[in-house]
């Protein structure tokens, strides 16, 4: 014999399809995303908001896009100028300003083609990868740990190469290339924040205290590196700045 609760259960069963439909309409894509991933999207958002701003997906992607695009354009300008120099060795590049600031003079040195081809071709490919990574993050892509390790390796090697080129420009060639300096300026925050992002997200193992410290110090580290570069340029070309170079 049916219990007194039976009518309520029946009514609940009769209403359940409408309730499910209404629930799905309210949640929309969020519910679909939850079903696919098995994770609560709101919980993921809360976890991301607890991280330092510049290692969150969107701010980090904007930094990748800005630095990658600017450096790619500078590399492209260098490629165009290099092609003109190869066609005409007497070509005056757009940034040939004086004996100490001249892209054309730097392009004629061995340091400009370390691997047997112009260095700027490396930038065209490498910074295209950075731009592509940024756009993929904007589209919602989630990369595996091996990808971030690969990106970290590439950015680190690029930063080391840029530091070497910077030292050569200041202390061996004694000539500055404006477009090259734009690439230097982009590589500094790119290297700093890719490294910090990977430390905070656990790609690079580190103590929690160190990860937190780095996460909160990204722009300070970047500013200190900029100050170091500017100071090194000033002291390397101090005779030019104080007017005793004779030019």
Secondary structure, 3 states (H helix, E strand, C coil): CCCCCHHHHHHHHHHHHHHHHHHHHHHCHHHHHHHHHCCCHHHHHHHHHCCCHHHCHHHHHHHHHHHHHHHHHHHHHHHHHHHHHHHCCCCCCCCCCECCECHHHHHCCHHHHCCCCCCHHHHHHHHHHHHHHHHHHHCCCCCCHHHHHHHHHHHHHHHHHHHHHHHHHHHHHCCECHHHHHHHHHHHHHHHHHHHHHHHCCCCCCCHHHHHHHHCCHHHHHHHHHHHHHHHHHHHCHHHHCCCCCC
